[in-house]
Amino acid sequence: MLTTPHHFGITVTNAKESRRFYHRVLRFPLLGMTVNKGARHDTMYRLENAVNEVSWFQVQDQGLELFHLPRHPARDADPAPFARPGWRYAAFTVRGFDDYVERLEQKGAAPRTAETPEGRCALVRDPDGAALVFFEDTSDTSLSLFDFTDGIGAITGIREAGLVVADLEPYLRFFDAAGLLKRDAPPTHGFLHEMFDYPGEIVSEAFGCIRVIHLPGEALEPPAHMFPRPAQERIDYYPDTGIKHICYYCEDIRGFHGRAAAAGIHFLFEPVRITGGARMAYFSDPEGHMIEAMQVPGAARSIAALGGRVRQSQMDAFSFIKRRIL
């Protein structure tokens, strides 16, 4: 079954500029960069002769991937409109909220802040316009190896993904088949009006950390449903800028694939082994948006988490020393 979020995947047009923004401005710990290409990745991206330059950021045992596909330019370079089907925002939690927002302001990120029923939050947009929402983490979370840096604002983890859909009904069956249970308590979404200036009615349901959003006042045309009819295939175009998928940890990916495929969920490919002994698979939601499942060995998960913590500690120590000197 699917358990907790592993990472977001976000496509950008300028790898160097976006890498700097996410690392230097938003303070995501950067661990490394790789280049993905070959037949398997052509299948993953539904492209021919694809090259994907990937930047990986690590926050505890969760992460963030930036994709840059130089051979396949984006057809739609504006991911900003809220009233459009697709992944509309990625949300994270941050410790030291006031310090974090102050840093965003100093770096010119122009955060939009609000006090909402869901807590204090801030919205910024990356260089391509993708929406990123940061909620105050009120838990006693410690990321750094140094106690004296805990007051420095930093990202503590993934909170949720926002997915606007044209038709809500197929998603109820879809997430049941995927094993992501609907939250018992109705999710509140007051921050959506505040952060995105959307004046109309919003209906949302939360499945795990995916918030499915329906806008009854919008004439959004539902695409051909892919679930449970894979013959009417429609896949989101990967080189388009913006949030491309959310990835979930999976305890038994082969078992998950067998059960979900039997229930009608459309997979782009069967689970495959990747670097570090992990296994992964891509599958589509009812309107053609990607979700990834990944099974990661315990040792690899621990090593990655340690690497992110060390990198975070280095960043925090540098910020602390810089503030003391200045």
Summary of the structure (lengths in Angstrom):
residues: 326
radius of gyration: 19.2
end to end distance: 50.0
largest distance: 62.7
contacts: 1070
relative contact order: 0.19
helix: 28%
strand: 33%
